[in-house]
Every structure is written in C-alpha cells, then in structure tokens.
C-alpha cells in the first residue's frame, strides 16, 4: 500500500488555523448568546453562567490531560476526537431548554475542547521549523479573533431570525465540515520523529535534573508567568463574556444589539496579536512585551472607571483596547511560548499547562464577575479588572530576565 505523503507547510498551517477557528466557534457561541439565553429561559445570570464556568473548569482540567496525552499519543487523532465531540454537543445543545442539562453538556464540551490546542502544538513542532511555527501561531491567534468577530456578528442575526438555538446548530455544521477536513488533510503528518529525538537528546545529558519537568519550568521562569496567565484568562474572557450584559444593564439596549456591540472587540484583538508579534520580534522577550501590554491595559481601565455608566462609545473603545492587549498577551504566552520547549520534547505538556493556567482565570472570572456585577455593581467589577492587570504587570516583570536567558540559551 502506497504511503500517503505529508501535507506541506502551507496546507498544514491552514488546517491548524481552520481547526482552531472551529474550536472557538463551537465554544464561544454560548457566551455570545448568553444574554438572550438568560431572557428566553428566564434564568438568573448566576445560573446561566454556570455552563460557561463548568466549561472552563473542564477545559482547565482537560488542558493538562490533553497536554500530557499529546506527548505520548498521536496528536492528530486527539484533535480529530475533540472536533468530533464538540460538533455533536453543539448540535444537541440546540434542542435543549433545561439550563441544568445544558450546563452539564456544555461542561463536557469544555473537556473535549481541550483536545485541540496542546496536541496541535506538537503537530506544529513536529512538522515546522521555528520560523514556520511562529508564523502559524500568529495565524492561529488571528483565526480565533476572526471566529469571535463572526460569532458576535452572526449570533445576533441568528437570534433575530430564529432564536439562540440556531447559533448552536450553525456551529455544529461548521464543526462537522472542519472535522472531516482535518481528519483527511492531516493524514501523513509526522507524529513523533522530532519529538522522540528531543527526548533522546535529553536522556544523553549528564545532568539528570534536565529531565525533570519541574526543573524545566523553574529555569525558564514559567512559574510567575503561570500566575500572569491566570490573571490574563480572568481579564480577557471575563470581559469578553460579560461585555454584552454590561452594555445591556448600564445603557438599556436590546439583548441582540448589546451582543452586536461586542463585535468590535475581536477586531482590536487581531490588532493586538499583530502588534504583540511585531514587538516580540524586536525585543525578543515575550515576558517583557507582555508586561508592556498589561501596562497599557491598566491605563485603559483606569480611564474607564469614571465613565463606566456615562459614555457608551468611550467605554466600548476602552474595553476594546483592553481586549486587544489581552489577545496580544494570549498569543505570546499560550501560542508562542510552548514552541520554545520543543528541544525538551514536552511541547504539548507545556502547552497544556500554560493554557490550563489561562482557563483557570477564565473559570474564576465567569462566575466571579456575575457575582460582583449583581451584588456590588459594575464599578467594583471594572475595578477588579484593574487589579488583574496589575497582577499581570508584576508577574511578567519578575520573569523578564530569566525568560530571556532561557529563550536564548542556545545562541
């Protein structure tokens, strides 16, 4: 039987971007429709947000599990499983009306969503050089922002045309197509050559500590960055998810128009990703660039505080800057960062751990911001965003020197 040839770099990069686009499209639709779900099912924000919280908890746990699995099992198969499962779950969500059942099912969706990114980073590391990996990481980050743009444009249309259920059925249809495209298109990719070579090289080193994952984490300055990623996840996803509800509460707009106002956020997200990539190329230190972007974030939130319920246009603009910077840092810390660990043969594991730290923050903020906004108001909630940005600044600043030394130790 003739051996199937591996896809070229361009084709593989496109497949990775399409799959990650689908990952966000089949996960972000619940958050985009959250305001309408609350109204249509007549449930509280606390209760409706539990589905997103459960999804993030499962995603957080799943990132660690899938990260480790991705370094020991053929990663392309894990991605296929994740795409297939999230497709089925999205289609099923469109038929449900019990928020409790929806919460359980969406939590399961979060776990299978974790099967996409960590294994995909290993597929990229196996089949791309460092420059190609960096370019593809930017493309993947942009694909997620494009997905968010389409969600916040299409979900309001779906609600007006047929209701929020169409948002899940449409996402399921997209998931089915891309799952088949990925499964067929990636046949023939390398699954372990470079990975096993890196592990063999590590075993030959005299210093046995070099084989320890905790040791690798410590020498690279990753511990403070884990904390920064948690703050980042809380800030980015918390703001993205609750932005429509904030607009709905403070400015008395319709739920569909409130969702539509969030379409601007991913546009700034795309700009943030591109800006972060350019800044990292110049400074060659992603921890330093992340600290700078957190500083800009803190400045935007500070300006917003006195005007949080007085100027819709100004607040949307400032929130867009916050989200743009957050997307830029997300690209650096969860997209770009794991590729630096390919020489240790643990790309997928590190990717799983960093993304898990990010989604820990997402989990805490999804329910936490609901509680803060309902019990203490939006002023206190927005002030908590400033505190999160401050944590990000501090943690990234602590890691600047150690990360630079780690990233450039072979030069």
N, C-alpha and C positions, 0 to 999 in steps of 0.2 A: 504493500500500500504506500502510495507516494506521500511523503511527509509534507504537511502544509507549511508554507513559508510564513515567516513572521511579518506582521504589518510594519510598514515604515514608520519613521518618527512622526511625520505629519499626520498620518492616519491614526496612530495610537494617541497622539496628543488630542486630536479631535474627539476620539472615543472617550477619553478621560473627561474632557470638558462637557460632552453631552451627558455622560453618566452623572457627573457632579451637579450639572444643571437640573437633572431629573431628581436627584437626591433632595435638593432644596425645594423643588416644585411640589414634591409629594410629602413634604414636611411642613413647609411654610403656609400651605393653604388653610390649615385650621386657624393659625394665628391671624391670617388676613381676613378670615370670615368670622373671627371671634365676636366682634361687636354685634353682627347680625344674628349669630347663634344665640347670644345672650337674650336678644329681643324676641326672636322667633320661638325659642323654647321656654322663655320666661324663667330663666335661672339667674342666680347672682353671679357677679364677677368672680367671687371666690370659687364657686362650684364649677363654672365654665373653665376657669384657668387650670383646674386640676388635671385636665387632659394634657395640656402643654407641659405642666410641671412633671407629670408622670412620664411623658415622652422624653423630657430632658434627663430625668433620673435614669431611665432605661438606656438612653443614649450615652450617658456618662459611664454607666457600668459596661455597656456594650463596647465602648471605645477601647477599654482596657482588654476585654476579652478578645475582640476582633484584632486588636493590635498584636497581641501575643500569637493568636492563631495565624495571623498574616505572615509571621516569620517562620511558620512551621508547616502550613498548608498552602496549596496552590492559590495564590491571592485572587486570580481572575475568577475562580469559582466562587469565592466568598462574595465578590462584587455581584456576580450573577444572582446568587441567592438573595442578597439584600435587595436588589432591584425587583426580583420576582415577588418577594414577600410584601414590599411596600406597595406594589401595584394592586395586589389582591386586597390589602387592608383598605386602601383608599376607595376602591370600588364599593367595598362593604360599608364604609362609613356613610356613604350617600343614602343608604337605606335605613339608617338608624334614627331614633328620636329620643331614646333614653340616654341622658347625659352620663349616667353611671356606666352603661355598657360602652358608650363612646370613649369614655376616659380609659377603660381597661384596654380597648382595642388600640387606641392611639398610643398608649404606653408600650404595647407590643411593637407598634410601628417604630417607635424610637429605638428599640433594641436592634431591629433589623437594619435600620438606617445606619447604624454604626459599622455595618459590614462593608460599607463603601469606601470611606476615605483611608483608613490605615492600610488595608491591603492594596489600595490603589497606589499609595506612595511607594510600596515595594515594587509593584509592576513598573512604575516610572523609573525607579532607581536601577532596576534590572535591565531596562531596555533603552535608557537615555544616559548621555553624559551630563556633567554638572550644569553646563550652559543650557542644554535642552530641558533639563529638569526645572531650572529656574524660570525659563520661558513658559513651560507648561503650567507651573504653579501659578504664574500670573494669569494665564488664560483660564485656569480653573477658578481662581478667585473672581475673575470678571464674569465667568459663566454663572456663578452663584448670585451675583448682583443683578445680572440680566434676568435671572429667574425671579428674583424678588420684584423687579420692575414689572414684569409681566403679571405676576400674581396680584400686585396692588392695582394694576390696570384691569385685568380680566375678572377678578373676583367681584368687584362692584358691578360689572356688566352681567356676570352670571346671576348675581342676586336680583338685579332688576329684571332680567329675562325669565329666570326660572326658580330663583332661590339659592341658598347657600349649598344645597346638595350637589348642584351642577359643578361646583368648584372641586369636589372630590371625584366625581365621575370623569371630569376632564383630565384631572391629574393622573387618574388611573389609566386612562387611554394613552397618555404620554409615556407613563412608566412601562406599559406593555411593549410599546414600539421600541423604546431605547433598550429595554432588557434584551430583546431579540437581537438588536443591532450590536450590543456589546458582546453577547454570547457568541455570535457568529464572527464578528470582526476581530476579536482578540485571540481566536484560535491560532496557535503557533507562536505566541509570545513566550519569551524566556521566563521561567518561573523560579530559577534558583542558582544559575551559574555564578553570577557575580556575588550573590548573597552567600553562598557556601564558600567561595574563595575568600571573602572578607572574614568569615568566621574561622576558616583555617589559618589565615594570617594572624588573627588574634591569638590563637592557640599556640603559635610558634613563638610568641613573645615571652621573654624570660620573666617579666613581671606579671605574676598571676593575678594581681589586682586589676589588670587591664581587662580581664574577662568579666568583671563584676559590673552588672548594670547600675547598681547604686553608685559605684565608683565613677562610672562614665557620667552619670547625672551630676555628681558633685564637682568634678573637674571642669565641666562645661558651664558651670554657673546656672544650671537649669532650675534649681530649687526656687530662687526668688522669681524667676520667670513663670514658674507654675502658679505662684500667687498672683502675678500680674495677669496671667491668662484667665484666672478665675474672676478677677475684677473686670476684665475685658468682656467676658461672657455675660456677666450680670449687666454691664452697661449697654453693650450692643444689642443683645437680644431683648433685654428688658425694655429698652427704648423703642425698638422696632415693633415689639408685640403690643405695647400699651399706647403707642402714639395715636392710633385712631380713637381709642377710648378717651384719651386725654383731650383730644380735639372735640369729641362728642360731648364730654362733660363740661368743658370750660366755655365753649362757643356755641352750644345748642344747634349743631348742624345734624343733618340726617346721617344715619349709620353708613350708608353707601358712599356719601360724599366724604365722610370722615376717613373711611378706608382709602378713598382716592387720593387724599392729601398725602398719604404715605408713599405714593409712587415716586415722589421726588427724592426720597431718602436713598434708594439704591443708586440713583444717578450720581449722587455725591459719593456713594460707596465705590463706584467704578473709578471716579477721580482719585479717591483716597488710595485705592490699590495701585494705580499707575504712579501716583506721587510717591508712595512708600517704596515701590520698586526702584524708581529713579534715585531717591535719597539713599537707599541701601547700596546701590551701585557706586555712589560717590563716597559714602562714609565707610562702606564695607564692614558695618557693625549694626546688625539688626536690633540689638538691645538699645543702642544709642538712638536710632531712628524712632523706635517705639516710644522711648521716653519723651522725645520731642513732640510726637503726635499726641501723647497723653497730655502734655502741657497745653497744646492748642485746644484740646477737648475741654480741659478745666477752664480755660479762658472763656470759651463759648458758653459754658454752663453758668459761669459767674455773671456774664452779661445778661443771660436769660432770666435769672431769678427775679429781678424787679418787674419784669414784663410778662410773667408766665400766664397771666389772665387778662392782659391788656392789648396785646398786638398779635393776632394770629399769624400774619405774614412774617414778622420778625422772629417769632418763636419757631415757626416751621423752618426758617432759614438757619437759625442757630442749631436746632436739632439736626438738621441736615449736615451741618459741619461736624457735629458730634459723631453722627453715624459714619460720615465719610472717613474721619480719622480712625474710628473703631474698625472699619473694614480694612483700612490700611495696616493697622497693627495685627489684625486677624490673619491677613495674608502673610505677614512676616513671621509671626510666632507659631501658627499652625500649618501654614503652607510651605514657606521657605525653610524654616528651621529644621524639620526632620531630615532633609536631604543631606545635612552635614554629618549624619550618623551612619551613612552607608558603609564607611570604612570599618565600622564595628559590627556590621551585619545585624543591626537592630532598628532599621528604619521604621518598619511597621509598628514595633513596640513603642518607640519614642513618639511616633505619630499618634498612637492610641492614647498614650499618657498625656501628651500636650492637649489633645482635643478633649480628653476627659476633663482636664482641669478647666478648660473653657466652658464646657457644658455643665460643670458643677455650678459655675456662676450663673449660667442661664437658668438652671433649675431653681436656684435660690431667688433670683430676681422675678421670675414669672409669677410665683405665688406671693413673694415678698412685696413687690410693687403693688399688687392687688390689695394687700392688707394696708400698706402705707397710704395709698390713694383713698381708700374707703374710710379708714379710721382717723387719718391725720391730714388728709388733703394733698393736693398736688404740689404745693410749695415745699413741704417736707420731703415728698418723693423726689422732686428735682434736686433738692439739696443733697439727697443720698447719692445722686449721680456724681455730684462734685466730689464727694468722699471717695467714691470708687475710682475716679480719675486720679485723685491724689495717691491712692494706693498703687496704681499703675505707674505713676511717675517714680515713686520711691523704689519699687521693686526692680524696675528696668534700670534705674540709675545704679543700683547696687551691682547689677550683673554686667555692666558695660565692659569693664576691664577683663574680667575672667572670660566672658564670651568671645571677645576679640582674640585673646590668646588661644582659645580652643579652636575657633574657626580658622585661624591662620597658622596653626602649629606646624603644618607640613610645608610651609612656604620657605 
